[in-house]
Amino acid sequence: MFRFLLFTMALALPVTATTQQPDRPRARDLGVFVGVFEPGPHNAITDVAGVRVGHATVIQAPNIRTGVTAILPHGGNPYLSRVPAAIHVANGFGKLLGMTQVQELGELETPILLTCTLCVWKAADAMAEWMLDRDGMEEVRSLNAVVGETNDGGLNDIRARPIEAAHVVAALESATTGPVAEGAIGAGAGTVAFGWKGGIGTSSRVLPTSLGGYSVGVLVQSNFGGILQMNGAPVGIELGQYAFSDQVNRDESYEPESDVQEWGSIMMVVATDAPLSERNLERVARRAIMGLARTGSYASNGSGDYVIAFSTANGVRRSTTGGVHSVDDLSNNSVSALFEATVEATEEAIYNSLLKAETVTSNGRTIEALPIAEVLEILRRYGAAR
C-alpha cells in the first residue's frame, strides 16, 4: 500500500490517502511492455531494496498546485552511511542544488528532494534542518542537500513559493517502500509533459541471475516537451499534439516559448543495488537519457534534463571516518545489462507518469490527461501494445 500526504494551504493539515486514481492505468495495464527485462514486484524504484519514496502534495484553489517528492536511498542516516552517486546533465537549464559536491566526491549525504523551481532553496533549508536533527548529527557543520526541480508555473502560482518546511518534513517522514503513487502528486502535481498532464512516474527492472540478478529502479518528474511516442507508436502526431505542430507548414515567425509542447524539464533518479562506483554510476546515468529520447524528447532549449544515479549495495557504502576503505566494484564488462535496464525503466517510468496523471485545472488553465482510449487504439494500430 502506498501513502502520500495532501496539504491544503487553508487548513495546513495533512490527509493520509491509501488510493489514487484507480481507473488510470499504467503502461503494462495497456499491454505496453518496454524492452526485454522483467520489472520487480512493484515495478517501481522501491524494488531496489531499502529505497523509500514519500510525497507531499500542496493544493489550494485557484492557483496553487505543487509539492515535494523525497527519495531516501536506505533506511539509515544517509549522512553517516553514504551511497556512491553520480549526476549527468543532458541540458543544464535547471537548478539542481548540491550538484558540484556530488560530482566532486561521488556520494550522496542526504535524501534527494524534487520540487518546483522557485522552491528549491526553501526545500533545501527544510531538509538541512531535518537532517541536522537526526541522531548522530550533533557535530555536523557541513551538509550537501540535493534538491532537483522542474518548473510547474503553468498550473502553479510558482512566484508564491508555496512549499513550506512542513511539506518537506511530511514527504521525508512519509517515505515508504512498496508501491509508489504516480501522476499528479508530490513534485508532479503541477507538471506538464508533451502538452498533457505529466507528473511522477516510476518503473524497475530485475536482471536475470545469469546477468547478476541486480535491480534497477527509476523515478521521474516529467515536465518536458517533444513529440510523444510510446513503444515506437507516434502517439503525439496521431493525436495532433506535439512540439511545433502550430508552426509546421507556416511561413510566419513565432515565439517558441509559447508552445506548451516545446518547453519544460525532467528529473530522473536511478537507483540500483549493483555494486557500482561513481564512475560507472555516471555511465548508468547517461543511459537514462536514451530512455528519455525514446519517448520523443529532444531536450529543448528551456528543458533541464538531469539524472541522479546511486547504488545502495552494502559493499560500496562510504563512512565519515578516515583511513582506507575497501569497496566492491562491479567490472566494466558486467555493466551492459544495467545500461539496458536503465533505458527500459526510464522509458516506462515516463509513460507511467503520463498515464497515471489526471486532468488538472489550476492557475487559470486546464491541462488534459492523456486520453486513454485514443492512446490504446493508436498503440494497437501500430503494434505497440500486446
Number of C-alpha atoms within 10 A of each C-alpha: 11 18 23 27 23 23 22 16 16 9 8 12 12 18 12 13 12 10 11 17 13 7 8 18 15 23 23 15 10 18 14 20 18 21 15 11 17 17 22 19 13 15 24 28 34 32 27 29 19 18 23 24 30 27 34 34 28 27 23 18 13 14 20 24 32 32 31 32 28 27 24 23 28 20 14 11 18 20 23 17 19 24 28 24 27 28 27 23 17 16 17 16 18 21 19 24 19 18 20 13 16 21 17 9 12 20 24 29 25 25 22 23 28 30 31 30 20 20 24 23 17 18 26 23 15 18 25 17 13 15 22 17 11 11 9 12 13 9 7 10 7 8 16 18 26 25 28 32 27 31 28 27 20 19 25 29 20 22 10 11 17 21 25 17 15 16 26 28 22 22 26 25 16 19 24 23 23 22 19 25 25 30 31 31 33 32 32 34 32 36 35 34 29 28 27 28 29 36 31 32 33 32 32 31 32 23 20 13 8 6 13 15 12 19 24 31 31 34 29 32 35 32 33 30 28 25 23 27 22 24 22 14 20 20 25 23 14 14 14 11 19 25 26 16 16 12 14 8 8 9 7 6 7 12 7 15 12 9 17 21 25 27 25 29 30 28 23 28 24 29 29 30 22 25 23 27 23 24 13 21 29 21 18 30 28 23 22 29 24 18 22 25 19 19 24 22 25 18 24 18 15 18 24 26 26 27 24 28 28 30 28 23 21 14 16 23 21 20 14 10 8 6 6 6 10 10 14 14 14 13 11 9 7 11 19 13 16 24 20 22 30 30 26 30 31 35 28 32 31 31 27 27 30 30 26 28 30 23 14 20 17 19 19 11 13 14 20 16 22 24 14 14 10 12 20 16 14 19 23 15 11 14 13 21 21 10
